[in-house]
Amino acid sequence: MQLKKYDQFTRLALSVSCLASMGAMPTLAQSNNQSELEQSYPRLVEQSIRSKISVISEGDRLLGLGSDGATKSTEAGLDIKPEWVWQLSPDWRSKVRLQAFGATGQVDVSDEIGGTTTDGFFALREAWLDYNGFSDYPGESIRFGRERIKENSGLWWDDDITLARWIFDTSLLDSTVGVAQKLAEMRTDNNELQDEEQDITRFFARTRWQWRKSHYLGFLVTHGQGSGDQAEEAAARGQSSDEMYTESLTWAAVQADRAYFDWHSHDAVQYFAQVGAVRGTDSVVGPDSTAPSGYRARERDVSGWAADLGVRAQLVDTPRWVIGAHGAYASGGDDREGTDAFRQTSLESNSSRFTGTRSQVQRFGEAIQPEWSNLKVLTLYTALSDRDTWDANLLYHRYWLSDQGDTLRSDLVEPGFNGASDDLGQSVDLVLGYYGDGGSWAPFDVRLRGGVFMPGDAYGEQADDIRHRVVLDLSKRF
């Protein structure tokens, strides 16, 4: 059985290697005459293939509380992402980015698409057109297609989605406004969206203004308008779950920072602060003895808020050594008529460069990765780096429930709360990065993301003492 599993992985690895090799084919059509190439359209202006081999080991997601035993795993994965950028004309540009992924077993790919497990797929990650002929500003354009939309903190947007948006990017002002909708996952293993993600049209806008050198003010808004009847269909099937179906929800946030996500910074002190809220209505499915199926969908009011405040001090400039602290809060609590719990946009990754290094780090812990909802977190960290080639990040997180009677959603850990405490526990993360694609002695990138989560009293005395998740990546860009 084990040989069969690794044989399937080998065949998939050969298939994705063939896909990656196709990325070199467009270059054969390019002219050897440089002056002719610069004047001809369309032309390939950028091409790369990113290949990554990973080893993923993690502990029991049920923390030893499941009736079917532990679900520990150690697997290997191969990930290849070819991408091409073409200049179609002086004003038109396009990009295509594909992905092929294979693993020896079911693994979590939360650094790509939150909360999903898979053993392999082919995917269309990005395919968009960009037109910048509206004005003389080189940073103004209209873009439409499938794109990964992201903001610096990763707490609001970091996802692939079909959209149309206006972009205005200058040295002092960075703004975007658009409309988006998830049409499908664009993956061969599971193309269908989850029920709670279907039929939601999203309107979004963001602006970030540099009001003085290295100091920024930002405003972000997202509105989700649901047009489906997934909640009613689930109730008719007699299916109850903890999913929340968007009816009409609006998120707004105000942000301020001092170049907080710039790992090249030499500032002695940096800060980041944001406060956000969500208002509107959603639907949930619950038991109702008067309904034919025994369940009924009900609409409820949503009113929650959240905040994240952080400060960082640079102790040494070269190599850069920093220490920092964050405090994050997201409201919780609900009743039959409504909920005061903050919920995220479902476009978030909760991953960013918030430690002041080049490494992307999970904001709320590598081994638990909770949603920013009904949660209080204290984070302390220190990081050492030379800014470009290597870095080391050590983090400590302490967790509490905002509302002891409410639950917590996580990509990696099942709730299993006993309702007797708000103490969720604590975790420690170590994230190491080496980036050899910049011309250094070893032309490979190596990254280690390791974390341990130690459950608190909210999980009861029968829960495991510790849960781990370790991911080792070796990658190369061609």
N, C-alpha and C positions, 0 to 999 in steps of 0.2 A: 504493500500500500504506500509506503514511504517512497519507494523507487518510482512508482507511478506518478506521485505528486511532483517529484523533482523532474521527471521526464516531461510532464506538462509544462512546467516552468521553463525548461530548456527550449521546447518548441516555441513557446511564446516569446522568449528572449530572441530567438532567431528571427521571428516575424517582426518584432519591433526594430531590430537592427536593420532589416531591409527597408522599413519605413524611414529610418533615419538617413540611410544612404541615399534615398531619393532626394534629400535636401540639397545635395551637391549638383543635381542635374541642371537646375536653371542657370548655373554659372557657365555651362558649356555654350550657351547661346549668346554670351556676352562678347562684344567685339574686342579685338586686341588693340584697336586704335583708341587711346584714351580720349582724345578730343571728340571723336565720333560718338563714343559712349556717352559723354556728358551732354550731348545735344539730342540724343535719341530717346524716345519713349515708346513703350514703358521700359524701365530698367530696374534691375535688382540693386538696391542700395544697401541692404543689410541682410545677412543670413547667418544663422547659428544653429547648432545642435547641442543641447544640454543633455548629457547622459548621467545617470546617478544610480549607484548600487547602494542599497540600504539593508541594514540588519535591525529589526524591530523586536524588542522584548518587552512584555508588559505583564503585570500581575492580574489577579482576579478582579473583574469589573464589579462583581457582586460583593466584594470584600468578605468572602467566606460566608455570606448570609443566604446564598442561593440554595435551593433544594436539589439542584442537579449537579452540585459539586463545583470545583474551581474551574475557571476559564483562563488559565495562564497560557501564554503562547510565546514562541520565539520563531520568527520567520525572516526570510530574505526577500527583497524586492528589487526589481529593475525598472527604472523610469527614464524614458527618452522623450524630449520635447524639441522637435525641430520648429523653427520659425523663420519667416521670410517677410521682408518689407520691400515693397515696390514703389517707385515714383512713377505714377501713371502719366502725369503731365506736370507742367509747372505748378498747378494748383491742386492736383489730386494725388493722394497717397493711400496705400492699402497695406494691411498686415494680416498674415495668417499664422496661427500658432496651433500645433497639434500636440497630442500626448499619447504615448503608449505605455502602459503600466502592467507589470506582471509580478506575482508573488507566489511563494511556495504554499501559502495558505491565506486565510482571511486576516487582513490587517486593517488597521484604521488609517485613513488618509486625511486626518483632520487638518494637516498643514496645507492641503489642497481644497478639500470640500468637507466642511465640518460634519461630524457625526455619522459618517458612512464607513462601512467595511467592505472590502472587496478582495478578490484574488487576481484581478486583471481586467483591463478594458482598453479600448481605443476611444479617444475623445477629441472633439473640436473645442479648443479652449478660447481662441479668439479668431474673428474674421470680420474686419471692419474696413470702411472707406472714410477718408478724411478730406474735406475740402477747405482750403484756406485762402480762397480768392475774394473774400468779402471786403477786406481792407488791407492796408499796408503793414499792419501789425503781424509779424511772423508767428506770434503766439495765439492768434485768433483763428478758430476753425469751427466747422460743423462736422461731427463724427456720427456715423450710424452703423449698426451691425452688432456683433457679439464682442464684448470687451470686458476686461477685468477692471472694474471700477474700485478705487481704493483711496482712502484718506489716511493720514499719518498714524493715527492711534490704532487703527484696525478695529475699534470698538463699534463703528457705525457701518462702514463699507469696506469690504475686501472680498469680492466675489465676481464670477463670470456671469454676465447677464446681457440680454438683447436690449439695445437702447438706441436713442437718438439724443444727442446733447450738443450744446454750444459750449466752447472752451475759450477762455480768455486768460492767457498766462504771460505776465510780464515780470520784471524784477521786483516790483513792489506789490502787485495785485495778482492773485490767482483765483479765478472764479469759474464755475460751471453750473449750467442749468439743463435739465433734461427730463425725459420720460423713459421708463424701462419696464420690462416684464420678463419673467422667467417663462420661456415657452417649453423648454425641455432641458434635461441634464446634458444632452449632447454626448452621451456615453453609451457604448455598446452593451455594458453589463446591466445597466438600469437606466433607461432613458426617461422613464416616467417620473414626474415630480411627485413628491410626497403630497398627500391630500391638503395639508395646511398651507402649501406653497402654490397651489394652483389658482389661476384666475385672479391674480392680484396685479393691478396696474400701479406702478410706483412713479411718483413725481419727486424729483430731488433737486436740491440746489446747495451750493457751498461757495463761500468766499473767504479768502485769507489775505489779510493786508499787513504788510510790513510797515508799521507806523514809525519805527525808528530802527536803527541798525540792529539786526538779529532779534528784534522783538516783534511778535506777530499777534494779531487779533483775528479771530475767525468766527463764522456763523454757519451753521449747517441745519438743513431742514429736509425731512423725508415724509411723504404722505403715501400710505398704502390704501388703495380702494379695492375691496373685494367684490367680485361679481358672480361668484359661483354659489352653489348650495351644498358644499361638501359636508357641513355640519348636519343639515337635514337628512342627507343621504346616509350618513353614519348612524344617526338616530334611528332611521327606518330599518337599518340592518340589525339593530340591537347591539351596536358596537359602541362601547364606552372607552374613552382614552383621556389622557391628560393634555391632548393637543388643543391649541387655541387657534381658531379660525378668524382671520382678519376680516372685519366688516368695513370699518373706516377708522384708520389710526394715523395720527400725525406726531412725528418726533421733531424736536428742535433742541439745538445745543449751542452754547456759547463757549469758545475756547480762547485761551491766551497762553503763549509760551515764549521762551527765549531760545530759539534754535534747538529745541529739546531733542529732536529726532535727527540732528546733523552730527554724525560721528566724526566729522572733520573739525568740529568746533574746538577752539582754544579758550572759551569762556570759563572763568573761575567758578561761577555759579550759574546754574540754569534752572528753569522752572517750567512746569506744565500744569494748567488748571482747566477743567471743563465741568460744566453743569448742564444737564439735559433733562428733558421731560417727555412723556408720551401721554396723549389724550385721545379719546375716541371711543369706539365700541368694537367688541369682538364677540364671537360665539363659542360656546363650549357645549359638550354633550354630557348629560348626567342622567341618573335613574329617575324615572317617573312612573309610578304604578298606574296612572290613568292613561298612559300612552299604549297603543297596541303592541309595540315592540318592547315595552318596558323602559325605554329611554326617550328623552326629548332634548332637542337643541334649544338653547336659550341665549338670548343676547344680553350682554352686560356692559356696563360702563367701565372704561379703563382710565385710570389716573395715577401715574407713577412718576417718580423722578430718580435721578442718579447723579453722582458727582465723582470725579477722580482728580486728586491733587497730588503733585509730586515735586520734589526739589532734589537737585544734584549738585555736589561740590567736587571740583577737580583738585586733587591733592598734589599730583605731579603731572607735568605737561608731556614729557617724553621719557619713557612710554607713558601714555595717558592712564592715570589711575584715578578713578572716581568712586564716590560713595553716594548713595541716594536712598530716598524713602518715599513711599506712596501710601495714600489712604484712599480707598475706594468704597463707595456706598451705593446700593441700589435698593429701593423700597420693596417691601413685601406685604402680604396680607390680602385676603379677599373674603367676600361673602356671596350670598346668592344673587344680590342685586348688582354687584360690581367688584372691581379689584383695584387695590392701591399698589399692586406690584408693578414695578418697572419691568418692561420686556424689551429686548433688542429688536433691531430691524429685520433679522434673519439674513442680512447680507454681510454680517461681521465675521472676522476670523479671530479676534482677540489676540492677535499676534502683531508685534511691531518692534522697532529698534528703540525701545524706551529706556534701555540701560546705557545709552550713549555709545554703543559699539555697532559694528556692521551686522552683527548677528540678529536675526529675527527671533524674538523670545516670546513665549506665551505669557500674557499679562497676568493670568491668575493661576499659573502652575502647570507644569508639563504633565504631571501624573494624574490630575483631576480635571482640568480644563472646564470649569463651570461656566454657565451663562452668567452674564452681569444682571442678575435678577435675584431679589430677596437675599442679598449678600452684603456682608461687610468684610473687607480685607485690609490687613496691614502688611505692607511689603517693604522689606529692607534688602538692599543689594549693594554689591561692590563689583567693579569691573576694571580690567587691565587690558590695554590694547596699544598697538602701534598705529591705530586708525585704519590702515588699509590691508595689511597682510594677515594679522592674527589678533584674536581677542579671547578673553576668558571672563565669564560672568557667573557669579555666585549669588543666589537669591534665597530669601526666606519669606514665606507667606504664612499668615495666621488668619483663620476664617471663622466667621460667625454667621448665623442666620439673622436677617433683619427682623423677621417675624417667625417666632418659634413654631406657630401652628401651620405655617405654609411650607412648601417643599422647595427643592432646588433642582434645576435641570443641568445635566452635564453630558459632554460627549463621551466620557470615558468611565464614569462611575454611576451606578444605579443609586437612587436616593436611600432607601432602606432606613428611614428615620424612625425613631421610637417616640418622638414628640415630647421627650422629657428634658431636653436641653437645646440651647441655641449654639452650642460648641461644635463646630464642624471639624476642627482639627487644625493641622499645620502641614506644611510641605517645604522641602528644600530642593532647589534646582541647580544644576551645573550645566552651563552651555559653553562649549569650546568651539572656536572657529579658526580655520586656517584657509586662506584664499590665495591659491597659487596661480590663478588665471590672469594675474596682472604682470606676468613676466618674471616672477621670482624663480627660485631654484627648482621647485617641484610644480609642474604644471597641472596640479589637481587641487580641488577644494576638498577639505575634510571638515566635517561638522559632527560634534557629539552633543546631543540633547538628552540629558538624564534628569529624572526627577523621582522623588519618593513622597508619597502622601501618607500621613499618619492620622487616621480617623479619630474624631473626638467623641464626646459623650452623646452627641445627637444620633450616632449610629448604634449605640448600645454596647454592652460588654462583650457580646458574641462576635463582633466584627474583628477582622484581621487587624493586627497591630500596624501593618505597613503595606502599602501597594507601590510598585515601581513601574516606571516606563522609561526605556532607554532606546534611543534611535541613533545609529551611527551611519552617516552618509559619506560616501566617496563619490565625487562628481567631477566632470570634465566638460568644458565648453569647447566645441570645435568651430 
